[in-house]
């Protein structure tokens, strides 16, 4: 344990002085008592039990003062506590491959069911946002405390062509850092397409993504996290590995959940047929780069367990935390107990 204000711990030197004052007061009371009563009456009145009991309230009060002195020094310790994650972004794959039935009833339905369970289990203070991605990505629900709005967004998913996993990550990051200089249009559609979609009188945006952002340690941004649920098969859009590196530079962890099986199955979609396979390699790389974890979900039951695991891993965290409140509360409680015992036993406060 360390202290943020160690210089205030010098006040602990008052504790021996208080003990000395207490001893002097007891001796003075004893002398006064002997002037007005015989020694036998004093011993009978005090008794062995009373002699011990009369020291309990002062001892409790002295302990309370010691705890408050420690609290003034603002103690810090490494402990495991529920961290109040402000925001969790669910980035969910709605590409055509999610209609595969190697996860029953199909990948998308299983993912939706697990996402609903995850949302319902989160503490009420956690804001949850939802990003969906196929050929491109979009924020379908801004971070909110309303569980009803989040669940409604999850229920509205519709399958589309393409899988732009990198786009989903970038949109999730832009949601977490709205002023972070993310030029999402350029990253997703390319520079020329972004320029064509810009009004002529609009000033060109400065690319602050790499120029102005000072990288931090991966996984160090503890007030938010991204949960990416996908089969991992990228077919278009920016490289998810590069997108994961941008998340790592900002300390954001991306927990990845693989949906489907490695062998996959052949499915048809809008006149096309293809084999939908699980790309575990990419999903593992994204998680590793951001100091998070990859989970495999082979069926709907396993997927629910994955989200339950993510709940505990995202919310609980071991870190250096100021524990002043614990010492202050303990000191105040002991002071109250000392006063109550003194009133109960001696009809006075100390």
C-alpha positions as CSV (number, residue, x, y, z in Angstrom):
1,X,0.0,0.0,0.0
2,X,1.2,3.5,-0.9
3,X,0.0,7.0,-0.1
4,X,-0.8,10.0,-2.3
5,X,-0.3,12.5,0.5
6,X,2.3,10.8,2.8
7,X,3.3,14.0,4.4
8,X,0.0,14.1,6.3
9,X,0.9,10.8,8.0
10,X,3.1,12.8,10.4
11,X,-0.2,13.5,12.3
12,X,0.0,9.9,13.5
13,X,2.5,11.2,16.1
14,X,-0.5,12.6,18.0
15,X,-1.6,9.1,18.8
16,X,1.1,8.4,21.5
17,X,0.3,11.9,22.9
18,X,-3.4,11.0,23.2
19,X,-2.5,7.8,25.0
20,X,-0.3,9.7,27.4
21,X,-3.1,12.2,28.1
22,X,-5.6,9.3,28.7
23,X,-3.2,7.7,31.2
24,X,-2.8,11.0,33.1
25,X,-6.5,11.5,33.3
26,X,-7.1,8.1,34.7
27,X,-4.4,8.6,37.4
28,X,-6.0,12.0,38.3
29,X,-9.4,10.4,38.6
30,X,-8.0,7.7,40.8
31,X,-6.5,10.2,43.2
32,X,-9.7,12.2,43.4
33,X,-11.7,9.0,44.1
34,X,-9.4,8.0,47.0
35,X,-10.0,11.4,48.7
36,X,-13.8,10.7,48.9
37,X,-14.1,7.0,49.4
38,X,-12.3,4.1,51.0
39,X,-10.0,1.9,48.9
40,X,-12.2,-1.1,49.4
41,X,-15.3,0.7,48.1
42,X,-13.4,1.9,45.0
43,X,-12.3,-1.7,44.2
44,X,-15.8,-3.0,44.8
45,X,-17.3,-0.4,42.6
46,X,-14.9,-0.9,39.8
47,X,-14.6,-4.7,39.8
48,X,-12.4,-6.6,37.3
49,X,-15.1,-6.5,34.5
50,X,-15.7,-2.8,34.9
51,X,-12.0,-2.0,34.9
52,X,-11.6,-3.7,31.5
53,X,-14.9,-2.3,30.1
54,X,-14.1,1.3,30.8
55,X,-11.1,1.1,28.5
56,X,-13.0,-0.3,25.5
57,X,-14.7,3.0,24.3
58,X,-11.4,5.0,24.5
59,X,-9.5,2.2,22.7
60,X,-12.1,2.2,19.9
61,X,-12.0,5.9,19.6
62,X,-8.2,5.8,19.4
63,X,-8.4,3.2,16.7
64,X,-10.9,5.3,14.8
65,X,-8.5,8.3,15.0
66,X,-5.7,6.1,13.6
67,X,-7.8,5.0,10.7
68,X,-8.8,8.6,9.9
69,X,-5.1,9.6,10.0
70,X,-4.4,6.9,7.4
71,X,-7.4,8.1,5.3
72,X,-5.9,11.7,5.3
73,X,-2.8,10.3,3.6
74,X,-5.0,9.0,0.8
75,X,-3.9,5.3,0.7
76,X,-3.7,3.5,-2.6
77,X,-3.6,-0.3,-3.1
78,X,-3.9,-2.8,-6.0
79,X,-7.3,-4.4,-5.6
80,X,-9.9,-6.1,-7.8
81,X,-13.1,-4.1,-8.0
82,X,-16.0,-3.7,-10.4
83,X,-14.8,-0.9,-12.7
84,X,-17.5,1.4,-13.9
85,X,-17.1,0.9,-17.6
86,X,-18.8,3.9,-19.1
87,X,-19.3,2.4,-22.6
88,X,-19.4,-0.9,-24.3
89,X,-19.9,-1.1,-28.1
90,X,-21.3,-4.2,-29.6
91,X,-20.0,-4.5,-33.2
92,X,-22.0,-7.2,-34.9
93,X,-21.6,-8.9,-38.2
94,X,-24.8,-8.8,-40.4
95,X,-23.2,-10.1,-43.6
96,X,-24.7,-12.8,-45.7
97,X,-22.5,-15.5,-44.2
98,X,-24.3,-15.0,-40.9
99,X,-27.2,-16.9,-42.3
100,X,-25.2,-20.1,-42.1
101,X,-26.8,-22.8,-39.9
102,X,-23.7,-24.4,-38.5
103,X,-24.9,-22.5,-35.3
104,X,-28.6,-23.2,-34.7
105,X,-31.0,-21.7,-35.6
106,X,-28.4,-19.7,-37.6
107,X,-25.4,-17.6,-36.8
108,X,-27.2,-14.3,-36.8
109,X,-30.1,-15.5,-34.6
110,X,-27.7,-17.1,-32.2
111,X,-25.7,-13.9,-32.0
112,X,-28.8,-11.8,-31.4
113,X,-30.0,-14.1,-28.6
114,X,-26.6,-14.0,-26.9
115,X,-26.4,-10.2,-27.3
116,X,-29.8,-9.8,-25.7
117,X,-28.7,-11.9,-22.7
118,X,-25.4,-9.9,-22.4
119,X,-27.2,-6.5,-22.5
120,X,-29.7,-7.6,-19.8
121,X,-26.8,-8.7,-17.5
122,X,-24.9,-5.4,-17.6
123,X,-25.1,-3.0,-14.7
124,X,-27.5,-0.1,-15.2
125,X,-24.7,2.5,-15.2
126,X,-23.0,1.0,-18.3
127,X,-23.9,2.7,-21.6
128,X,-24.2,0.3,-24.5
129,X,-24.0,1.2,-28.2
130,X,-24.5,-1.1,-31.3
131,X,-22.6,-1.0,-34.6
132,X,-23.6,-3.3,-37.4
133,X,-21.4,-4.1,-40.4
134,X,-21.6,-5.9,-43.7
135,X,-20.1,-4.3,-46.9
136,X,-19.9,-1.1,-44.8
137,X,-20.6,-0.2,-41.2
138,X,-23.0,2.1,-39.3
139,X,-23.9,3.1,-35.8
140,X,-27.4,1.7,-35.4
141,X,-27.7,2.7,-31.7
142,X,-25.7,5.4,-30.0
143,X,-24.4,4.6,-26.6
144,X,-27.3,4.8,-24.1
145,X,-28.5,3.6,-20.7
146,X,-31.8,2.5,-22.2
147,X,-31.7,-1.3,-22.5
148,X,-35.0,-1.2,-24.5
149,X,-33.4,1.0,-27.2
150,X,-30.4,-1.3,-27.4
151,X,-32.5,-4.5,-27.7
152,X,-34.7,-2.9,-30.3
153,X,-31.6,-2.1,-32.4
154,X,-30.4,-5.7,-32.1
155,X,-33.8,-7.0,-33.2
156,X,-33.8,-4.8,-36.4
157,X,-30.7,-6.5,-37.9
158,X,-31.1,-7.5,-41.6
159,X,-28.5,-9.5,-43.6
160,X,-26.6,-7.7,-46.3
161,X,-23.8,-8.4,-48.7
162,X,-20.1,-8.2,-47.9
163,X,-18.1,-8.3,-44.7
164,X,-16.1,-5.2,-43.7
165,X,-14.8,-6.2,-40.3
166,X,-12.3,-3.3,-40.3
167,X,-15.1,-0.8,-41.0
168,X,-17.0,-2.1,-38.0
169,X,-14.0,-1.5,-35.7
170,X,-13.4,2.0,-37.1
171,X,-17.0,3.0,-36.6
172,X,-17.0,1.7,-33.1
173,X,-13.8,3.7,-32.4
174,X,-15.3,6.8,-33.9
175,X,-18.3,6.3,-31.6
176,X,-16.0,6.1,-28.5
177,X,-13.9,9.1,-29.7
178,X,-16.2,11.5,-31.6
179,X,-13.5,14.2,-31.4
180,X,-10.6,11.9,-32.0
181,X,-10.0,12.9,-35.6
182,X,-11.3,9.7,-37.2
183,X,-12.0,10.3,-40.9
184,X,-14.3,7.3,-41.2
185,X,-15.4,8.0,-44.7
186,X,-11.9,8.0,-46.0
187,X,-10.9,4.9,-44.1
188,X,-13.9,3.0,-45.3
189,X,-14.5,4.2,-48.9
190,X,-11.1,5.5,-49.8
191,X,-9.8,9.0,-50.3
192,X,-11.2,9.7,-53.7
193,X,-14.7,8.5,-52.8
194,X,-14.7,10.6,-49.7
195,X,-13.7,13.7,-51.6
196,X,-16.5,13.1,-54.2
197,X,-19.0,13.0,-51.3
198,X,-17.7,16.3,-49.8
199,X,-19.4,19.6,-50.6
200,X,-17.2,21.9,-52.7
201,X,-17.3,24.7,-50.2
202,X,-16.2,22.4,-47.3
203,X,-12.7,22.7,-46.1
204,X,-10.7,19.5,-46.4
205,X,-10.4,17.6,-43.1
206,X,-7.0,17.4,-41.5
207,X,-6.0,13.8,-40.9
208,X,-5.4,13.8,-37.2
209,X,-5.7,10.1,-36.7
210,X,-2.0,9.5,-36.5
211,X,-0.5,13.0,-36.4
212,X,-2.2,14.3,-33.2
213,X,-2.9,11.2,-31.2
214,X,-0.3,10.2,-28.8
215,X,-0.3,6.4,-28.5
216,X,-1.0,4.8,-25.1
217,X,-0.4,1.4,-23.8
218,X,-2.7,-1.2,-25.3
219,X,-5.6,-2.1,-23.0
220,X,-5.0,0.9,-20.8
221,X,-8.3,2.7,-21.7
222,X,-10.5,1.2,-19.0
223,X,-13.7,3.3,-19.4
224,X,-14.8,1.5,-22.7
225,X,-14.5,-1.7,-24.6
226,X,-15.6,-3.1,-27.9
227,X,-17.1,-6.6,-28.4
228,X,-16.7,-7.8,-32.0
229,X,-19.0,-10.7,-32.9
230,X,-18.3,-12.1,-36.4
231,X,-17.3,-15.1,-38.4
232,X,-14.2,-13.1,-39.3
233,X,-14.3,-13.6,-43.1
234,X,-13.5,-10.1,-44.4
235,X,-14.4,-9.5,-48.0
236,X,-14.1,-5.8,-48.3
237,X,-13.2,-2.6,-46.5
238,X,-10.1,-1.7,-44.5
239,X,-7.8,-4.3,-43.0
240,X,-9.2,-5.3,-39.6
241,X,-5.6,-5.8,-38.3
242,X,-4.8,-2.1,-39.1
243,X,-8.0,-1.0,-37.5
244,X,-7.1,-3.0,-34.4
245,X,-3.8,-1.3,-34.3
246,X,-5.6,2.1,-34.1
247,X,-7.7,0.8,-31.3
248,X,-4.5,-0.4,-29.5
249,X,-3.0,3.1,-29.9
250,X,-5.9,4.4,-27.9
251,X,-5.8,1.7,-25.3
252,X,-9.2,0.2,-26.3
253,X,-9.6,-3.5,-25.9
254,X,-11.5,-5.5,-28.6
255,X,-12.9,-8.8,-27.4
256,X,-13.6,-10.9,-30.4
257,X,-16.2,-13.7,-30.6
258,X,-16.0,-16.2,-33.4
259,X,-19.3,-17.4,-34.7
260,X,-19.6,-20.6,-36.8
261,X,-17.3,-23.5,-37.5
262,X,-13.9,-23.7,-39.2
263,X,-15.3,-26.0,-41.9
264,X,-18.4,-23.9,-42.3
265,X,-21.1,-24.7,-44.9
266,X,-22.1,-23.7,-48.4
267,X,-24.9,-21.2,-48.5
268,X,-26.7,-19.2,-51.2
269,X,-27.5,-15.5,-51.0
270,X,-29.1,-13.3,-53.7
271,X,-28.0,-15.7,-56.5
272,X,-24.5,-16.3,-55.1
273,X,-23.3,-19.4,-53.4
274,X,-20.2,-19.6,-51.3
275,X,-18.7,-21.5,-48.3
276,X,-19.0,-19.5,-45.1
277,X,-16.0,-20.4,-42.9
278,X,-14.8,-19.1,-39.6
279,X,-11.6,-17.0,-39.8
280,X,-10.3,-17.6,-36.3
281,X,-6.8,-16.3,-37.2
282,X,-7.9,-12.8,-37.9
283,X,-10.2,-12.6,-34.8
284,X,-7.4,-13.9,-32.6
285,X,-5.0,-11.3,-34.0
286,X,-7.4,-8.4,-33.4
287,X,-7.9,-9.5,-29.8
288,X,-4.2,-10.0,-29.2
289,X,-3.2,-6.7,-30.7
290,X,-5.5,-4.8,-28.3
291,X,-4.6,-6.9,-25.2
292,X,-8.1,-8.5,-25.1
293,X,-9.2,-12.1,-25.7
294,X,-10.7,-14.2,-28.4
295,X,-13.6,-16.6,-27.7
296,X,-15.0,-19.4,-29.8
297,X,-18.7,-20.1,-29.9
298,X,-19.6,-23.3,-31.8
299,X,-23.3,-23.2,-30.9
300,X,-25.8,-21.0,-29.3
301,X,-25.3,-22.4,-25.8
302,X,-21.5,-21.8,-26.0
303,X,-22.1,-18.3,-27.3
304,X,-24.2,-17.4,-24.2
305,X,-21.3,-18.6,-22.0
306,X,-18.9,-16.5,-24.0
307,X,-21.0,-13.4,-23.3
308,X,-21.3,-14.3,-19.6
309,X,-17.5,-14.6,-19.5
310,X,-17.1,-11.2,-21.2
311,X,-19.3,-9.6,-18.6
312,X,-17.0,-10.7,-15.8
313,X,-13.8,-9.8,-17.7
314,X,-15.0,-6.4,-18.9
315,X,-16.5,-5.2,-15.6
316,X,-14.0,-6.7,-13.0
317,X,-10.5,-5.3,-13.1
318,X,-7.5,-5.4,-10.9
319,X,-5.8,-2.0,-10.7
320,X,-4.3,0.5,-8.4
321,X,-7.2,2.2,-6.6
322,X,-7.4,4.9,-4.0
323,X,-9.1,3.3,-0.9
324,X,-9.4,6.4,1.3
325,X,-13.2,5.9,1.6
326,X,-12.7,2.4,3.2
327,X,-10.5,3.8,6.0
328,X,-12.7,6.9,6.5
329,X,-15.8,4.8,6.7
330,X,-14.2,2.3,9.2
331,X,-12.9,5.2,11.3
332,X,-16.3,6.9,11.5
333,X,-18.1,3.6,12.3
334,X,-15.7,2.9,15.2
335,X,-16.1,6.4,16.6
336,X,-19.9,5.9,16.6
337,X,-19.6,2.5,18.3
338,X,-17.3,4.0,20.9
339,X,-19.8,6.7,21.7
340,X,-22.7,4.3,21.9
341,X,-20.9,1.9,24.2
342,X,-19.9,4.8,26.5
343,X,-23.5,6.0,26.7
344,X,-24.8,2.5,27.3
345,X,-22.3,1.6,30.0
346,X,-21.5,4.9,31.7
347,X,-24.4,7.3,30.7
348,X,-21.9,9.6,29.1
349,X,-19.9,10.1,25.9
350,X,-16.3,9.2,27.0
